[in-house]
Amino acid sequence: MSITSLALLVLVIGAAYFYLGQRTILGQRASGSVKVHSLPHYYGLWAGLIATIPALLLLVVLSVGDGLLFKQMVTQFYPPEVLEQDFASQAIVFTKIMNVVEGIQFGTPEPFIMEAGEAWIRWQATADTLIAVIVLAVSILAGFFAYRQINPEFRSRNGVERIILWILISSSTVAILTTIGIVLSVLFESIRFFQLIPPQDFLFGLEWNPQFEGAERAGSGGGTATYGMVPMFVGTLLISTVALVVAVPVGLFSAIYLAEYATSNVRAFVKPLLEILAGVPTVVYGFFAALTVAPLVKAAGEAIGLEVAS
């Protein structure tokens, strides 16, 4: 069973517990002899969330962990000469094994690669079955435990609000850690880059020609790549200036027309269209221009004898 199918099945189990929890408390409230603490849907949410969240978290952990475990186990098939190779060479061997697992073969792989790939396939099939059984069992048992807690005195609203609060905290924590990771990654790679390329050459160089040979070779003087940022700065300023020359008058005059001269019918039609256009990411406009406007500009330039880059 695929991860997506298993996750959907867990959500179905959670929805079933939501229905059972809400129906149970509605039946008790309908008798009129008891007063419930929370609204009925909170009891359903409590059972549904408890049946869903732990199982989905366990699914993520097991799905990531089995690949890491198999990656360590597959090294038992490596010959001694492969184990003595560096990390990059072993990564190439591992890629060949994964190609066998995915059914992609170029030529005839080495026997140990075929054995490792076939073993990975067997391990994966067994792991998929175990993960499905464990995740479904956790979902059903956790939901049943939450369902047994449902009674008129149970403070389900407080429990649901705590769960939602922890979900929000976890989401914000992931976003913060991701941002920190991006910043640190850029920082460390920048430090490594400037150890190879002098900062003054990067900031004041007049030629940008990185090619595909890497900064390490260029910094050692053995390559022809150059990393001067002045052309990039000038190009950015040029593009920004051209964009402002077009956008400022058009936007300003459009706003003046809609505010002072347009009729109510025209304003009611044009203003929503402009708001939609403003909400479209600029990269979409750039992609549209590269596919449609750029060929027209190039053809027009060639028609009058000018070389226009597309």
For each residue, the residues with C-beta under 8 A, 3 or more apart:
1: 5 6 9 128 132
2: 5 6
3: 6 7 59 63
4: 7 8
5: 1 2 8 9
6: 1 2 3 9 10 59 131 132 135 136
7: 3 4 10 11 56 59
8: 4 5 11 12
9: 1 5 6 12 13 136
10: 6 7 13 14 51 52 55 56 59 135 136 139
11: 7 8 14 15 52
12: 8 9 15 16
13: 9 10 16 17 51 52 55 136 139 140 143
14: 10 11 17 18 48 49 51 52 139 143
15: 11 12 18 19 48
16: 12 13 19 20 143
17: 13 14 20 21 44 47 48 50 51 143 146 147
18: 14 15 21 22 44 45 47 48
19: 15 16 22 23 44
20: 16 17 23 24 44 47 147
21: 17 18 24 25 43 44 45 46 47 48 146 147 150
22: 18 19 25 26 40 41 43 44
23: 19 20 26 27 44
24: 20 21 27 28 43 147 150
25: 21 22 28 29 36 40 43 44 150 152
26: 22 23 29 30 40
27: 23 24 30 31
28: 24 25 31 34 36 151 152
29: 25 26 32 34 36 40 152
30: 26 27
31: 27 28 34
32: 29
33:
34: 28 29 31 152
35: 152
36: 25 28 29 39 40 43 152
37: 152 153 154 155 156 157
38: 42 43 154 155 156 157 158
39: 36 42 157
40: 22 25 26 29 36 43 44
41: 22 44 45
42: 38 39 45 46 156 157 160
43: 21 22 24 25 36 38 40 46 47 150 154 156
44: 17 18 19 20 21 22 23 25 40 41 47 48
45: 18 21 41 42 48 49 156 160
46: 21 42 43 49 50 146 149 150 154 156 159 160
47: 17 18 20 21 43 44 50 51 143 146 147 150
48: 14 15 17 18 21 44 45 51 52 143
49: 14 45 46 52 53 146 160 163
50: 17 46 47 53 54 142 143 145 146
51: 10 13 14 17 47 48 55 139 140 142 143 146
52: 10 11 13 14 48 49 55 56 139 143
53: 49 50 56 57 163 167
54: 50 57 58 138 139 142
55: 10 13 51 52 58 59 135 136 138 139 142
56: 7 10 52 53 59 60
57: 53 54 60 61
58: 54 55 61 62 134 135 138
59: 3 6 7 10 55 56 62 63 131 135
60: 56 57 63 64
61: 57 58 64 65
62: 58 59 65 66 127 131 134 135
63: 3 59 60 66 67 131
64: 60 61 67 68
65: 61 62 68 69
66: 62 63 69 70 123 124 127 131
67: 63 64 70 71
68: 64 65 71 72
69: 65 66 72 73
70: 66 67 73 74 120 123 124 127
71: 67 68 74 75 94
72: 68 69 75
73: 69 70 76 119 123
74: 70 71 77 78 94 97 116 119 120
75: 71 72 78 83
76: 73
77: 74 112 113 115 116 119
78: 74 75 82 83 90 93 112 116
79: 82 83 112
80: 83 84
81: 84 85
82: 78 79 85 89 90 93 112
83: 75 78 79 80 90
84: 80 81
85: 81 82 89 90 93
86: 89 90
87: 90 91
88: 91 92
89: 82 85 86 92 93
90: 78 82 83 85 86 87 93 94
91: 87 88 94 95
92: 88 89 95 96
93: 78 82 85 89 90 96 97 113
94: 71 74 90 91 97 98
95: 91 92 98 99
96: 92 93 99 100 109 110 113
97: 74 93 94 100 101 113 116 117 120
98: 94 95 101 102 117 120
99: 95 96 102 104 105 106 109 117
100: 96 97 103 104 105 109 113 114 116 117 118 120
101: 97 98 117 120 121 124
102: 98 99
103: 100
104: 99 100
105: 99 100 108 109
106: 99
107:
108: 105
109: 96 99 100 105 113 114 117
110: 96 113 114
111: 114 115
112: 77 78 79 82 115 116
113: 77 93 96 97 100 109 110 116 117
114: 100 109 110 111 117 118
115: 77 111 112 118 119
116: 74 77 78 97 100 112 113 119 120
117: 97 98 99 100 101 109 113 114 120 121
118: 100 114 115 121 122
119: 73 74 77 115 116 122 123
120: 70 74 97 98 100 101 116 117 123 124
121: 101 117 118 124 125
122: 118 119 125 126
123: 66 70 73 119 120 126 127
124: 66 70 101 120 121 127 128
125: 121 122 128 129
126: 122 123 129 130
127: 62 66 70 123 124 130 131
128: 1 124 125 131 132
129: 125 126 132 133
130: 126 127 133 134
131: 6 59 62 63 66 127 128 134 135
132: 1 6 128 129 135 136
133: 129 130 136 137
134: 58 62 130 131 137 138
135: 6 10 55 58 59 62 131 132 138 139
136: 6 9 10 13 55 132 133 139 140
137: 133 134 140 141
138: 54 55 58 134 135 141 142
139: 10 13 14 51 52 54 55 135 136 142 143
140: 13 51 136 137 143 144
141: 137 138 144 145
142: 50 51 54 55 138 139 145 146
143: 13 14 16 17 47 48 50 51 52 139 140 146 147
144: 140 141 147 148
145: 50 141 142 148 149
146: 17 21 46 47 49 50 51 142 143 149 150
147: 17 20 21 24 47 143 144 150
148: 144 145
149: 46 145 146 154
150: 21 24 25 43 46 47 146 147 154 156
151: 28 154
152: 25 28 29 34 35 36 37
153: 37
154: 37 38 43 46 149 150 151
155: 37 38 158 159
156: 37 38 42 43 45 46 150 159 160
157: 37 38 39 42 160 161
158: 38 155 161 162
159: 46 155 156 162 163
160: 42 45 46 49 156 157 163 164
161: 157 158 164 165
162: 158 159 165 166
163: 49 53 159 160 166 167
164: 160 161 167 168
165: 161 162 168 169
166: 162 163 169 170
167: 53 163 164 170 171
168: 164 165 171 172
169: 165 166 172 173
170: 166 167 173 174
171: 167 168 174 175
172: 168 169 175 176
173: 169 170 176 177
174: 170 171 177 178
175: 171 172 178 179
176: 172 173 179 180
177: 173 174 180 181
178: 174 175 181 182
179: 175 176 182 183
180: 176 177 183 184
181: 177 178 184 185
182: 178 179 185 186
183: 179 180 186 187
184: 180 181 187 188
185: 181 182 188 189
186: 182 183 189 190
187: 183 184 190 191
188: 184 185 191 192
189: 185 186 192 193
190: 186 187 193 194
191: 187 188 194 195
192: 188 189 195 196
193: 189 190 196 197 202 215
194: 190 191 197 198 199 202
195: 191 192 219
196: 192 193 215 216 218 219 220
197: 193 194 201 202 215 218 219 227
198: 194 201 202
199: 194 202 203
200: 203 204
201: 197 198 204 205 226 227 228
202: 193 194 197 198 199 205 227 228 229
203: 199 200 229 230
204: 200 201 228 229 230
205: 201 202 208 226 227 228 229 230
206: 228 230 231
207: 226 228 231
208: 205 226 227 228 229 230 231 232
209: 224 225 226
210: 215 218 225 226 227
211: 223 224 225
212:
213: 217 218 223 224 225
214: 217 218 223 225
215: 193 196 197 210 218 219 225 227
216: 196 219 220
217: 213 214 220 222 223 225
218: 196 197 210 213 214 215 221 222 223 224 225 226 227
219: 195 196 197 215 216
220: 196 216 217 223
221: 218
222: 217 218
223: 211 213 214 217 218 220
224: 209 211 213 218
225: 209 210 211 213 214 215 217 218
226: 201 205 207 208 209 210 218
227: 197 201 202 205 208 210 215 218
228: 201 202 204 205 206 207 208 231
229: 202 203 204 205 208 232 233
230: 203 204 205 206 208 233 234
231: 206 207 208 228 234 235
232: 208 229 235 236
233: 229 230 236 237
234: 230 231 237 238
235: 231 232 238 239
236: 232 233 239 240
237: 233 234 240 241
238: 234 235 241 242
239: 235 236 242 243
240: 236 237 243 244
241: 237 238 244 245
242: 238 239 245 246
243: 239 240 246 247
244: 240 241 247 248
245: 241 242 248 249
246: 242 243 249 250
247: 243 244 250 251
248: 244 245 251 252
249: 245 246 252 253
250: 246 247 253 254
251: 247 248 254 255
252: 248 249 255 256
253: 249 250 256 257
254: 250 251 257 258 274
255: 251 252 258 259
256: 252 253 259 260 261
257: 253 254 260 261 262
258: 254 255 261 262 266 267 270 271 274
259: 255 256 262
260: 256 257
261: 256 257 258
262: 257 258 259 266 267 270
263: 266 267
264: 267 268
265: 268 269
266: 258 262 263 269 270
267: 258 262 263 264 270 271
268: 264 265 271 272
269: 265 266 272 273
270: 258 262 266 267 273 274
271: 258 267 268 274 275
272: 268 269 275 276
273: 269 270 276 277
274: 254 258 270 271 277 278
275: 271 272 278 279
276: 272 273 279 280
277: 273 274 280
278: 274 275
279: 275 276
280: 276 277 284 285
281: 284 285
282: 285 286
283: 286 287
284: 280 281 287 288
285: 280 281 282 288 289
286: 282 283 289 290
287: 283 284 290 291
288: 284 285 291 292 293
289: 285 286 292 293 294
290: 286 287 293 294
291: 287 288 294 295
292: 288 289 295 296
293: 288 289 290 296 297
294: 289 290 291 297 298 310
295: 291 292 298 299 310
296: 292 293 299 300
297: 293 294 300 301 308 310
298: 294 295 301 302 308 309 310
299: 295 296 302 303
300: 296 297 303 304 308
301: 297 298 304 306 307 308
302: 298 299 305 306 307 308
303: 299 300
304: 300 301
305: 302
306: 301 302
307: 301 302
308: 297 298 300 301 302
309: 298
310: 294 295 297 298
